Amino acid sequence: MTDTRPAMEQSSVGEPLVATFDGWLVHPNWAERVISRAYDNLSPQQRRALVVTNPYSYMNVTRSREDLFDNADLSPDGLVGEGAAALTRLLNANAFAPTGRPALYLYRLSHKQGVQTGVVCTVPVRGFGDGRIRIHENVHDDRASLLTAHLRGVGATSSPVAMAVRSTAELYRQLLDITSTVPADLEFGSTAVRHQVWTVPEDCTDSLAAAFDDQVLYVTDGHHRSAAAVRALEAEPDDPTLARTLAVIFPDEQLHVQSFHRLATDQHDRRAEDCLEALSEEAAVTPVFSSFAARPSGPGIAGLYLGGSWHRLELPPAIGNGAVSRLDVERLRRTILGPVLGADELSQQGAVDYLPASAGFDELARRCDAENRVGFALHPLSVGELMAVADENGLMPPKSSFFAPKPRSGVFLRVLGRGATSHLPAS
């Protein structure tokens, strides 16, 4: 498990926190084929099916080992080669078009919980080390390493790191002014989530970027991409293109957080009834008759699925006084996953798996039955709790929060002038 924060001597102070980039946008006629759902929203089986049925989905560019079939080259070089070939296929088909000037973009998601409008830009990678950009989660080293190889070898990025900024009246005013007077360049999605993209007019760009002066950014989704950006710059500190990374920044008040549920393997390989007895010795466990009754009613309460049955679990008290210690994900890790199940979430690969709450309780139960795992359904944390952890320089376990809905991959393209884009100017 790895800390994303770089040990860089140089600071990003003096660099603009938010800057334009000479980006590319997916052509509207190609949007349906190219734009892909968020990586974490899909299982490996779903991702495999997607790339087989649609060679133009951007998911082909960003595949991981678990997304490939048994006869594929699973080495980092092989995966980077696959991604570069997929990007070349998209470029040869003219699926993306350059916007022709350095610009900022607005990305709006409209859904049943409300509306969130973010600014798509680049941010300084050194900001992760000097406090201008703050993180809150640990990352898995192998995933971060693969994304670093993708970044350095494929030649473009299309999945912006999602961030939050504390809302200001000036930022809200500018977002509303621009989106109400300028027609959207791109619209896609469904009745559940509608996506709209605007290129910010040149005469509004400087004032919008200035609205972020002296602000702090908080990573909400994309800790592994953040770690990859840091590692790439550490490997090539003199490459100016790698000194900034693609981001989308939303006002904190517009964001909605869901849980990432845990699926743990009992490392002691006990029968379900013995495992349940061991859990009951450390926490209050109450049988319930349905998944609905097991839904966590608030912080400190979790749903427990074990051996085909649902239970209500009251988490033991926090160990420590920091913002991280008080979170349900950390209380579960330190009092149940490790001590009772022997599942070290931070160092044992595969001991704990994750399922976004949007997948549903039936899917949690199905996977636990199929994989002989113990399921824990958690109450979501708040954006304020996330920011408090980041402000204390703390780190949660991986997959502690799930922001939904998410920006899609395959909408924007930031060309890096290497790999599949070595013949193009970097943006």
Secondary structure, DSSP 8 states (H G I E B T S, - for coil): -B------SS--TTS-SSB-B--EEE-GGGHHHH-B--GGGS-HHHHHHHHHH-TTSGGGTS--GGGS-TTS--SHHHHHHHHHHHHHHHHHTT-EEE-SS-B-EEEEEEETTEEEEEEEEEEETTHHHHTSEE--B-B-HHHHHHHHHHHHHT-EE-S-EEEEE---HHHHHHHHHHHHHS--SEEEE-SSEEEEEEE--HHHHHHHHHTTTT--EEEEE-HHHHHHHHHHHHHSTT-GGGGEEEEEEEEGGG--EE-EEEEE--TT---HHHHHHHHHHHSEEEE-SSHHHHS--STTEEEEEETTEEEEEE----SSSSTTTTSHHHHHIIIIITTTT---TTTSTTTEEEEEGGG-HHHHHHHHHHHT-EEEE-----HHHHHHHHHTT--B-SS--EESS---BSSEEEE-SSGGGTTS---
